[in-house]
Every structure is written in C-alpha cells, then in structure tokens.
Amino acid sequence: MHAWLYLSLAILAEVIATSALKASQGFTQLVPAVVVIAGYGTAFYCLSLALRSVPLGIAYAIWSGAGTALIAFIGVVLYRQKLDPAAMLGIGLIVAGVLVLNLFSKSAAH
C-alpha cells in the first residue's frame, strides 16, 4: 500500500513542479524555480520508492498519464489555455488507459 502512496506523492510533486515551471519564466523567477527543482527532486525520489513494488512500466504509465491529465486541467484553470475536442479526446483516452491499468491489469500489483 505504501507504494501507491509514494506513487501518488510523485504525481502530485511532478504536477506542482511542472506548474511552477511555467511560472518560473525560464528560471528567471527565483521562487518558482526553487519549487521546480524541489518538486522534481521529490517526484523522482517518491517514484523510486514506489518502484520497489510497482512494476516500472505500470508505475511510469500511471505517473505520466495522471500527470498529463492533471497538467492539462491546470493549464485550462490557471493559465486559461483552451483545449479543442481532439485534445480533450486524447486526454480522455489517457485517463481511460490509467483506469484500465489500475482496475483490470494483473501486472499492477495492488
């Protein structure tokens, strides 16, 4: 169970870091740049802990898929970015893939 907590923390840290990456304006803003470095460091550390018991391919698929969907949502909410129907469909398919991995895959040891 700890592995899934670590994976969730890795996703959260990566989403925070990626959101701060835009705010850092090419690492010209100190506070967002520090958040980026700390966030990615935390994300990779937590991911490495999750990989002790979650298979690499499964962990990475969930980490990157959930992160992609969350960042797209944050882009819409915080940065007022627009998603066209094709983008929404693609993100929906990513979310569906993460759900299939979690709910039906025997490779994802729960």
Helices and strands as residue ranges (DSSP letters): H 2-23, H 30-50, H 56-79, H 85-104
